[in-house]
Amino acid sequence: MKVLAPAKINLFLEVGEKKEKFHPIVSLITPISFSDIVEIEKSKKTEIIFHSKWEIPVDNTVKKTLDLLETKFKTDIPVKIDIWKRIPPGSGLGGGSSNAAVVLENVIQMFNLDISEKEMLKIALNIGSDVPFFIYKNLSIVSGFGEIVKPVNNYIPTYYFLLLVPPIRISTKDVYEQLDKKREFGNLTNGLKKIKILVGLLREREFEKAESIMYNRLEKPCFEIWEEGKEVMKEIEKMSGRKFFLSGSGGSLFSIFREKREAETIKLGDVAVGWDFFIIECFNNSKIKEEINGNNRNQNFARYKSE
């Protein structure tokens, strides 16, 4: 079985003060047409193989997923999992969480494991705060510590992004520690109100107005510890005349467009040397869940060549 494990973009992210070990959030997140490919099959022994130009740690989200399932059901779950990585680790696009969600859902189905949706979501949250979102794979309002996911079920028209991915990893831990150091936390109630307005603007394709509301609380602490990202964003906004945003804890940057051809007209020259550029679109659950024949040309994204 081969399935897509999509990346995500945070269209809005507000973060509150840490409670115990975690920060409460409220966020509007969309899956995007930039995906890893995951192949899962029953086997005599468990193997997890990453086909990746990046180093993936042995203790990764996929291994954690299988460990949690085996602990819960008190049995071995022998599977061979191949993951063709397209989503860079530490890019703020949720690749590891998406891989985990795909494995969690499909292993449960493959082995007919008796588990409720509530229990599955609890396991998902134990793996990582973004994993519950990837179970739904839909434009969603996410709150709490990531466990409350409310899909936006009303029709949202397709829109596009110009995505810039840096050649380095950004540590989520370091970004949150910087946020804690400065103690510049947000109001989650006000954040939720803004998200509801933002959803309406996206539905009406009022992207200029939407950009005035889109926000990421982690942008400032990220750029405080990563000066290059701040300078690149400043330069690309100047050259393109567009507003760019940080996804998650960084360091991917993106801008939103009504039409793909609009994104294709943006010229960035020699800004962001070494970065990867992609034109992608918002994704929905029906597209993601279909099986694919295993190569990335079927994904609806295009590598962008800056001129």
C-alpha positions as semicolon CSV with decimal commas, in nm:
position;residue;x (nm);y (nm);z (nm)
1;M;0,000;0,000;0,000
2;K;0,139;0,338;-0,105
3;V;-0,014;0,657;0,029
4;L;0,065;1,026;0,043
5;A;0,179;1,189;0,367
6;P;0,117;1,560;0,300
7;A;0,294;1,858;0,449
8;K;0,106;2,140;0,621
9;I;0,112;2,517;0,643
10;N;0,001;2,725;0,941
11;L;-0,212;3,008;0,805
12;F;-0,248;3,142;1,158
13;L;-0,073;3,042;1,480
14;E;-0,118;3,194;1,822
15;V;0,065;3,054;2,125
16;G;-0,017;3,090;2,492
17;E;0,199;3,058;2,802
18;K;0,332;2,711;2,880
19;K;0,115;2,496;3,108
20;E;0,316;2,216;3,265
21;K;0,528;2,091;2,972
22;F;0,335;2,228;2,675
23;H;0,213;2,551;2,520
24;P;-0,157;2,586;2,437
25;I;-0,221;2,704;2,084
26;V;-0,491;2,805;1,842
27;S;-0,407;2,761;1,475
28;L;-0,559;2,740;1,128
29;I;-0,374;2,467;0,941
30;T;-0,408;2,341;0,585
31;P;-0,260;2,030;0,427
32;I;-0,072;2,106;0,105
33;S;0,016;1,923;-0,215
34;F;0,376;1,863;-0,113
35;S;0,409;1,512;0,024
36;D;0,623;1,223;0,133
37;I;0,532;0,882;-0,006
38;V;0,480;0,601;0,243
39;E;0,463;0,231;0,152
40;I;0,345;-0,014;0,418
41;E;0,326;-0,392;0,392
42;K;0,307;-0,685;0,632
43;S;0,638;-0,855;0,693
44;K;0,809;-1,119;0,905
45;K;0,998;-0,850;1,093
46;T;0,970;-0,475;1,138
47;E;1,178;-0,255;0,911
48;I;1,161;0,121;0,872
49;I;1,354;0,251;0,573
50;F;1,384;0,621;0,491
51;H;1,483;0,708;0,136
52;S;1,609;1,053;0,223
53;K;1,889;1,298;0,154
54;W;1,848;1,411;0,516
55;E;1,960;1,211;0,815
56;I;1,660;1,070;1,002
57;P;1,718;0,972;1,367
58;V;1,666;0,611;1,474
59;D;1,415;0,727;1,735
60;N;1,176;0,886;1,486
61;T;0,801;0,943;1,484
62;V;0,729;0,628;1,281
63;K;0,916;0,405;1,526
64;K;0,737;0,578;1,814
65;T;0,404;0,507;1,645
66;L;0,473;0,136;1,614
67;D;0,608;0,118;1,971
68;L;0,291;0,278;2,110
69;L;0,066;0,043;1,912
70;E;0,262;-0,264;2,020
71;T;0,249;-0,151;2,383
72;K;-0,125;-0,087;2,370
73;F;-0,213;-0,417;2,202
74;K;0,063;-0,619;2,372
75;T;0,169;-0,781;2,047
76;D;0,430;-0,751;1,776
77;I;0,323;-0,563;1,464
78;P;0,570;-0,676;1,196
79;V;0,564;-0,435;0,902
80;K;0,804;-0,309;0,639
81;I;0,773;0,066;0,594
82;D;0,946;0,259;0,318
83;I;0,927;0,637;0,326
84;W;1,042;0,850;0,035
85;K;1,116;1,186;0,193
86;R;1,032;1,506;0,007
87;I;0,942;1,716;0,311
88;P;1,260;1,841;0,481
89;P;1,289;1,776;0,856
90;G;1,289;2,089;1,072
91;S;1,117;2,300;0,806
92;G;0,791;2,381;0,990
93;L;0,593;2,168;0,743
94;G;0,511;1,874;0,972
95;G;0,669;1,594;0,769
96;G;0,749;1,369;1,064
97;S;0,403;1,412;1,212
98;S;0,241;1,337;0,877
99;N;0,447;1,019;0,837
100;A;0,336;0,907;1,183
101;A;-0,032;0,974;1,114
102;V;-0,026;0,778;0,787
103;V;0,142;0,482;0,957
104;L;-0,094;0,495;1,256
105;E;-0,410;0,493;1,041
106;N;-0,297;0,232;0,793
107;V;-0,138;-0,012;1,039
108;I;-0,459;-0,006;1,245
109;Q;-0,656;-0,087;0,930
110;M;-0,407;-0,345;0,798
111;F;-0,405;-0,547;1,121
112;N;-0,773;-0,489;1,206
113;L;-0,681;-0,347;1,544
114;D;-0,979;-0,282;1,768
115;I;-0,950;0,084;1,859
116;S;-1,189;0,376;1,878
117;E;-1,128;0,707;1,705
118;K;-1,086;0,869;2,046
119;E;-0,816;0,618;2,144
120;M;-0,641;0,660;1,810
121;L;-0,632;1,038;1,853
122;K;-0,491;0,993;2,204
123;I;-0,205;0,786;2,061
124;A;-0,160;1,049;1,789
125;L;-0,117;1,323;2,048
126;N;0,135;1,111;2,240
127;I;0,344;1,092;1,923
128;G;0,340;1,467;1,862
129;S;0,116;1,772;1,884
130;D;0,068;1,799;1,505
131;V;-0,022;1,432;1,452
132;P;-0,397;1,462;1,535
133;F;-0,432;1,725;1,261
134;F;-0,285;1,483;1,007
135;I;-0,543;1,221;1,101
136;Y;-0,811;1,455;0,964
137;K;-0,604;1,591;0,671
138;N;-0,835;1,886;0,619
139;L;-0,826;2,262;0,662
140;S;-0,883;2,272;1,038
141;I;-0,891;2,491;1,345
142;V;-0,653;2,328;1,594
143;S;-0,650;2,422;1,962
144;G;-0,561;2,300;2,310
145;F;-0,224;2,129;2,290
146;G;-0,303;2,004;1,939
147;E;-0,565;1,751;2,045
148;I;-0,871;1,958;1,952
149;V;-0,913;1,948;1,574
150;K;-1,219;2,100;1,411
151;P;-1,220;2,053;1,032
152;V;-1,359;2,340;0,827
153;N;-1,616;2,139;0,635
154;N;-1,776;2,415;0,433
155;Y;-1,637;2,458;0,084
156;I;-1,311;2,651;0,057
157;P;-1,194;2,727;-0,300
158;T;-0,853;2,605;-0,413
159;Y;-0,568;2,849;-0,360
160;Y;-0,194;2,834;-0,414
161;F;0,133;2,901;-0,236
162;L;0,484;2,993;-0,331
163;L;0,683;2,793;-0,077
164;L;1,049;2,860;0,012
165;V;1,231;2,589;0,207
166;P;1,572;2,667;0,365
167;P;1,868;2,427;0,349
168;I;1,892;2,403;0,728
169;R;1,681;2,261;1,010
170;I;1,519;2,488;1,264
171;S;1,485;2,346;1,615
172;T;1,127;2,373;1,742
173;K;1,261;2,338;2,095
174;D;1,495;2,636;2,050
175;V;1,218;2,854;1,907
176;Y;0,983;2,784;2,197
177;E;1,262;2,839;2,448
178;Q;1,322;3,181;2,292
179;L;0,949;3,254;2,318
180;D;0,955;3,156;2,685
181;K;1,262;3,369;2,744
182;K;1,093;3,681;2,607
183;R;0,752;3,584;2,754
184;E;0,570;3,732;2,456
185;F;0,264;3,507;2,460
186;G;-0,064;3,566;2,278
187;N;-0,433;3,580;2,363
188;L;-0,589;3,255;2,241
189;T;-0,946;3,383;2,260
190;N;-0,865;3,675;2,033
191;G;-0,670;3,439;1,810
192;L;-0,972;3,216;1,761
193;K;-1,186;3,516;1,666
194;K;-0,931;3,616;1,403
195;I;-0,920;3,262;1,265
196;K;-1,296;3,259;1,213
197;I;-1,271;3,586;1,020
198;L;-0,980;3,442;0,821
199;V;-1,181;3,134;0,721
200;G;-1,456;3,358;0,585
201;L;-1,207;3,562;0,384
202;L;-1,051;3,247;0,235
203;R;-1,395;3,124;0,138
204;E;-1,460;3,451;-0,043
205;R;-1,106;3,452;-0,193
206;E;-1,035;3,788;-0,032
207;F;-0,666;3,718;-0,004
208;E;-0,546;4,075;0,042
209;K;-0,770;4,107;0,347
210;A;-0,674;3,757;0,460
211;E;-0,306;3,854;0,458
212;S;-0,379;4,133;0,704
213;I;-0,503;3,872;0,952
214;M;-0,263;3,584;0,887
215;Y;-0,011;3,566;1,171
216;N;0,246;3,343;1,341
217;R;0,343;3,407;1,703
218;L;0,661;3,201;1,650
219;E;0,794;3,417;1,368
220;K;0,963;3,668;1,598
221;P;1,142;3,417;1,826
222;C;1,241;3,211;1,521
223;F;1,403;3,510;1,352
224;E;1,569;3,615;1,678
225;I;1,773;3,294;1,670
226;W;1,793;3,269;1,288
227;E;1,898;3,601;1,139
228;E;1,928;3,465;0,783
229;G;1,559;3,380;0,772
230;K;1,462;3,732;0,872
231;E;1,688;3,883;0,605
232;V;1,561;3,648;0,334
233;M;1,198;3,729;0,414
234;K;1,275;4,100;0,407
235;E;1,443;4,075;0,066
236;I;1,183;3,852;-0,101
237;E;0,901;4,078;0,016
238;K;1,087;4,376;-0,125
239;M;1,157;4,209;-0,461
240;S;0,816;4,044;-0,508
241;G;0,587;4,305;-0,355
242;R;0,417;4,018;-0,172
243;K;0,365;3,939;0,194
244;F;0,540;3,622;0,314
245;F;0,480;3,422;0,632
246;L;0,660;3,163;0,842
247;S;0,504;2,816;0,876
248;G;0,508;2,653;1,218
249;S;0,829;2,709;1,411
250;G;1,018;2,762;1,084
251;G;1,195;2,791;0,870
252;S;0,977;2,754;0,556
253;L;0,832;3,076;0,417
254;F;0,522;3,109;0,201
255;S;0,299;3,353;0,018
256;I;-0,063;3,290;-0,085
257;F;-0,214;3,332;-0,434
258;R;-0,555;3,301;-0,600
259;E;-0,414;3,138;-0,912
260;K;-0,109;2,928;-0,990
261;R;-0,008;3,159;-1,273
262;E;0,021;3,448;-1,026
263;A;0,282;3,257;-0,829
264;E;0,465;3,168;-1,149
265;T;0,517;3,535;-1,231
266;I;0,711;3,610;-0,912
267;K;1,082;3,672;-0,975
268;L;1,320;3,652;-0,681
269;G;1,655;3,675;-0,855
270;D;1,946;3,557;-0,642
271;V;1,764;3,593;-0,313
272;A;1,763;3,281;-0,093
273;V;2,053;3,101;-0,263
274;G;2,050;2,734;-0,164
275;W;1,682;2,736;-0,075
276;D;1,423;2,520;-0,256
277;F;1,121;2,686;-0,416
278;F;0,788;2,516;-0,490
279;I;0,447;2,619;-0,619
280;I;0,185;2,414;-0,436
281;E;-0,187;2,416;-0,364
282;C;-0,405;2,356;-0,063
283;F;-0,501;1,991;-0,033
284;N;-0,813;1,809;0,083
285;N;-0,878;1,471;0,234
286;S;-1,023;1,307;-0,077
287;K;-0,708;1,384;-0,279
288;I;-0,472;1,266;-0,008
289;K;-0,637;0,934;0,068
290;E;-0,615;0,799;-0,284
291;E;-0,336;0,548;-0,343
292;I;-0,065;0,644;-0,587
293;N;0,176;0,452;-0,805
294;G;0,478;0,558;-0,603
295;N;0,649;0,847;-0,775
296;N;0,634;1,213;-0,694
297;R;0,533;1,333;-1,040
298;N;0,174;1,253;-0,936
299;Q;0,192;1,512;-0,661
300;N;0,036;1,843;-0,749
301;F;0,335;2,066;-0,686
302;A;0,589;2,220;-0,917
303;R;0,951;2,300;-0,849
304;Y;0,990;2,672;-0,901
305;K;1,287;2,824;-1,079
306;S;1,365;3,175;-0,964
307;E;1,492;3,419;-1,224
